[in-house]
Amino acid sequence: MDRETRVFAESHFRGLRGRLPSKVCPTPDRVDFIEKPDSFSYTDFFKSYLLPNVPCVFSSAFTEDWGSRKHWVTPSGKPDFDYLLQNYGDVVVPVANCGVQEYNSNPKEHMPLKDYISYWKEFIQRDYSSPRGCLYLKDWHLCRYSSAEGLFTLPVYFSSDWLNEYWDTLDVDDYRFIYMGPAGTWSPFHADIFRSFSWSVNICGRKKWFFFPPGQEEALRDCHGGLPYDVTAPEFLDSHLHPVLEVTQEAGEMVFVPSGWHHQVHNLQELCAVQQEVSEWRDTMPDWHHHCQVIMKSCSGINFEEFYQFLKVIAERRLLLVKKIGPGELQCSEDFGLGLQHTIFDISRIAEVLASVVVNPDFQRVDTSRFLPQPEDLLQQLQEALATTEPL
């Protein structure tokens, strides 16, 4: 990122303050297809898709050197079961049953990959049916293991990935998933974890996406406020009523899924939704706000305390990347590939988010006495770093 792009981005976010998601993100009438890697820079992606928060599809040329595309696929374009069995056959993988609805997701079981591939072959031989149902290998964290090395190369467009950077720092989790399944497997309507952006590459086969821009999912809620499990039902695919975008993803292609866009695992519940759900017990439940945090943690995987820890980890890593070496002189460590300007941009975004968190009434009810550093102190460090880097 160069300085001009950073200034452009900061101006963009200042213009978004106070605006609703549906007003921030206009609905495009199509999804752009990016053909050539050589003529498409990080700045091009950042300005045209990441900031405007709209989807796009990258051609297979962007992934042609990936090891998974070379080794996992037969010359005829089918999954290479022999290679997968030889290298990962005994690995235990999570498998969902697409034919069974459990709330707005599917029940899961675990089995060795060799058993799932055996099922897959049988499913195809039985004309894509099975008494066991339609089973889909999903959310397999293969990249946690050394055996995943060389399978893919992180595209530069997604190098600034705070969620995976956070989990990699703690060395306990990640959000890099592998999905495998025969024709007919699918994922129910959802938005990605914490409303983050994501990207998805098809190693082989074809995949159809149904996209709904942020805010448009509100029109799909039922009388209880719940979102649909399956938006391919006829009542949801009327483009005059609901602005859905359809994308067919071919082998090797990469889809960018913008922040907050619902598409066809479980919709994450936010604190305001939790509070609304349990509001009738507010006056009678001791420590009502604490219980809301517990419920939010169980539903969405994070509460205010962990959200602060997430911001702190990324903030401290960015502050380390900017080193003062003399009066008015700064350098950026080389271990963050996007450079000094992107580091400054990240610090400005973290500072803005943290500033909104510390004044949030619900966050102020959280016991922060054991937080190191204190949220206000961390915010001051970020603001001082921004003041120091202002001329750059």
Number of C-alpha atoms within 10 A of each C-alpha: 17 12 14 10 17 19 12 12 16 13 11 14 12 9 11 12 9 8 10 11 14 14 11 16 18 13 16 13 9 13 16 13 14 18 15 12 13 8 8 13 12 16 16 13 17 18 15 14 17 21 16 15 22 22 25 22 22 21 21 22 15 19 23 15 14 16 15 17 21 13 14 18 19 15 9 7 13 12 20 15 18 15 14 16 17 10 11 17 18 13 13 15 22 18 25 22 20 20 16 14 13 13 9 17 19 20 13 16 12 13 14 16 20 20 15 22 20 12 16 23 13 14 20 13 11 11 8 15 14 15 7 10 14 23 26 25 23 19 17 18 17 17 17 17 8 8 11 14 13 12 17 16 12 10 12 12 18 16 14 15 13 17 18 16 18 20 15 14 13 11 11 9 14 16 17 15 13 16 16 20 18 18 15 12 16 23 19 20 23 25 26 19 18 16 16 15 19 18 16 17 22 20 25 21 16 13 16 12 16 17 25 23 25 24 17 18 23 12 12 17 12 10 7 6 11 12 19 19 20 16 19 14 10 7 11 16 16 12 10 7 11 16 18 25 19 15 17 12 22 19 17 22 25 24 23 21 24 25 21 23 24 22 23 19 19 20 22 16 16 17 19 11 14 17 19 11 11 14 13 10 11 14 9 8 12 10 10 16 17 14 15 23 22 16 20 22 18 12 17 16 15 18 19 18 15 12 13 19 16 17 19 22 16 19 25 14 16 24 18 11 20 20 14 14 9 8 7 10 12 15 13 20 14 10 8 15 14 17 17 23 19 19 25 24 20 19 25 18 16 20 21 15 13 22 16 11 17 15 11 11 9 16 18 12 10 13 10 14 9 7 12 11 14 14 20 13 11 19 22 14 18 24 17 12 19 18 10 16 17 9 8 12
